[in-house]
Amino acid sequence: SPSHLVLLQVNARACEVPAAPGTALLHVLRNDLELNGPKYGCGLGECGACTVLIDGVAARSCVIPVKAAVGREVTTLEGLGSRQCPGPTQQAFIDCQAAQCGYCLNGMIMTVEALLRRNPNPTEQELRNELHHNLCRCGTHVEIMQAALRAVQ
Ligand code: FES
C-alpha cells in the first residue's frame, strides 16, 4: 500500500515518517528513525531481539505494524539512556558484562525494563519466566540472569 505520513511518539519525541501503515514498526525505527537499539533477528516474533516498549509494555516490533503504534508511546533502548548516561537496567547489564555477541541484549534489557515497570521487585523465577522467550545463541544466560537480578537492586 502507498506511503502515508505516520505520526509517532518515540522516546518522548514526536516524529513524522512516510511509511505504508502495514510496515513493521521495527523497520521504521531502524531505517527511518535510525534507532538501531532494536535488532532484526527472526522477523517472526519469536526471538525477542526487536523488543521495544509500547506504553511501557514489551512488544516485538518486527511483527507490529507501524499503524498500531500511532497514539501510543514507543520506547526503544535509546530511550532508556545513552552511552554517556545509561539507565539503571542498562547499567546492570554493563556491570555484569552480560554481552557476548550482544545481538540479543536489546531484547533482554527491554524485557527486564518492562517487567520492572509493572513489578519493581520481581523474584528470580519471575525474571526467568520473563526472559524465557528471549533467545540467546551464545549461551550467556548465566550472565544475563546476574544482570537481570542486579537491575532489580
Ligand atoms: Fe522480532 Fe525476532 S526479530 S522477535
Boltz pocket constraint, residues with backbone or C-beta under 6 A from the ligand:
constraints:
  - pocket:
      binder: B
      contacts: [[A, 39], [A, 40], [A, 41], [A, 42], [A, 43], [A, 44], [A, 45], [A, 46], [A, 47], [A, 48], [A, 49], [A, 50], [A, 51], [A, 60], [A, 61], [A, 62], [A, 63]]
      max_distance: 6.0
